[in-house]
Amino acid sequence: MWLSYAYYVLLLTALAVMLAQLSFRPVRVEHILTAIFSGSLAMVALQVLTAESGSAYQYVFALGTCATCNVIWLISRALFRGTQALATQHYLFAGAIALLVVTNRSLELMVSVDWLTAQKIGWIQGAVSEVTQLLSSTILALAFWEAVRGFNNADKPMRHQRLLFATTFFSGVFSCTVIADGMLSGAVSGQVRPWLVVSSALAILLTTLVILVWQRQVRRQSSRLTSAASQQSQLDNTATFEDKQLAAQIRQLMEQQKCFLQHDLKTIDIATALQVSEYKVSRVIRTMTSSANVNQFINGYRIAHAKQLLTAGHCRHWTILVISLESGFASLAPFNRAFKASEGCTPNQYRQQHLAVESAQA
């Protein structure tokens, strides 16, 4: 009874994952393949559930179980090889395995309805089953290989995805084959193997869905970054001559007149000196410099000036407070905060590092 519940869970999960593929936009080949794989696992669950009830529909549902190991190999290639991962020969190979499974299941259906006798087609079923098992084992190994292939050359998110898929896939296949068929006795294997099959199928199915969602998030983030860079590039390209001229005037005001040394320098002071609006000054600084705002822009000049004073020989007896005031800061605390945010160390540490380098060179 509990095993039946487990297969019901597999059935519902497979249908849910299949429907979840409708939410992906744009639809990619791995989404279509995952929907097919989920549908085939749903057929596996229905076959087992109808077999337990003695229904003849089990043979009909069995025809739909032809897209499991062969399709998960195609999914693995699509997930980890990127574009141009699948070609005609890959679909033909997977289709050949599906055809063998359908042939074997069709023979079972014909025997069940007395169209054929098991004695007449026993050798055909045996041959088809052997070839199918051989090809299925090969393609399972290939599916695992696709996940670990090129692991060292992948970026960090892709490495995590590959590791997740490979671990889940290997654990599932290993438990259903080596443990169930090789390490357990016949009676115990018959009881344990169905549970291993269900749990492995669920784990592989859910892991595939997680990786699909993960890759969608990575693509969206990459798309946002590309879009932002494109917008910035367009903004730079469409900057008016007036903006470029104003940016040059602001830099001239800082570099030649050194107005950043004024403790109470504000946006309105720059705007008044250049006879433009405060909005224009703020917009030009945000869009045409690396600074996020006017205050950060001014502090950049102040910190650069402070670094010169910290390393100048004639200023070695100056305290950090004096240097902060001489650099345009109104007090010591804002100077320390801005300097550490920019340089990653305090002004005093910066001075000591410079002195240590001078001593080593001497």
TAKA-V147946 format. One record per helix or strand. SS is the DSSP state (H for helix, E for strand). FROM is the first residue (numbers start at 1). TO is the last residue. If there is no record, write none. Layout:
BEGIN
SS:FROM:TO
SS:FROM:TO
END
This chain:
BEGIN
H:2:23
H:29:52
H:57:65
H:69:81
H:88:112
H:118:148
H:156:183
H:186:237
H:241:255
H:259:261
H:267:274
H:278:288
H:294:311
H:313:315
H:320:326
H:332:343
H:347:361
END
